[in-house]
Amino acid sequence: VEIEPVAFFEDPHRAARAALRFTNTTGQTLPAGTLAIFEGGGFAGESALDRLKPGDARMVGFGQDLDIEIHDYREEATNEPKRVTWDGRHLAEHFLRTRKVTLELENRSGRDRSVVVRFSLHRNAKVDGVDAVQIDPVSETPQLLFKSAARTRVKRPFTAVEGLESRHGLSQLTRDLVDRLA
């Protein structure tokens, strides 16, 4: 198996969890069960592991990570309409949502760390300014990977562009909506 220790934020407004990105690199299916984690010569925690087919990966949280923190989170979002269609019952607005995000990461640990943050982005999102994007196989949501040097506090700006659709029924059409889309 392949294991990468990470600090995992289920959302940028919550505390970090100590976690492992656990990948089944064997040719066999691993059964579900408990997993004991040892680090630095001692017991670090335990967790449950789902059944994993060959090649499957999971984020396995096993405790709170007190060394990594997101101090500041700022986000601006804009929508740019691209196409409007009418099917006789609904007005469908196809648009690009651009999210400009800045988060301030602090790593109080004495070693470099990998930090994974789950964001509510559509699977088709194009993300720039992060070290890597991983798709969680269970929730199918993007998880953004940031590398954080030991004992640093840095701002990490990034941009995400998602292709989205909004449907409006005839009763939901307002003059403001039609003017905006026109």
Buried (B, 14 or more C-beta within 10 A) or exposed (E): EEEBBBBBBBEBEEEBBBBBBBBBEEEEEBEEEEBEBEEEEEEBBBBEBBEBEEEBBBBBBBEEBEBBBBEEEEEEEEBEEEEBEEEEEBBEBEBBBBBBBBBBBBBEBEEEBBBBBBBEBBEEBEBEBBEEBBEBBEEEBBBBBBBBEEEEEEEBEBBBBBEBEBEBEEEEEEEEBEEEBE
